[in-house]
């Protein structure tokens, strides 16, 4: 779960380094779409629960490309809706009614895949 790392760039660079040319990178991770409100990102319990540390999908692609990967693909396996948001925000001292609609459809589980070029 790369989203739990405090230095995602280093994790992706290391994954790239250890793969042989043509090697495949594949993880299941929590990814976001668009901006997530700061109140959600700041919650320690949500960090442990894999939401607060998740990368926005375009940032994930950018970081993978910066590490040297090609053929980058993010395949959503579950997109969380407003009811899911209410469930994981409950009891966090957060105004659930105000925040839940702002995260509706913005948090997803996804397969993240990429390939190290054969020429490296």
Secondary structure, 3 states (H helix, E strand, C coil): CHHHCCCHHHHHHHHHHHCCCCCEEEEEEEEECCCCCHHHHHCHHHHHCCCCCCEEHHHHHHHHHHHCEEEEEEEEEEEECHHHHHHHHCCCCCCHHHHHHHHCCCEEEEEEEEEECCCC
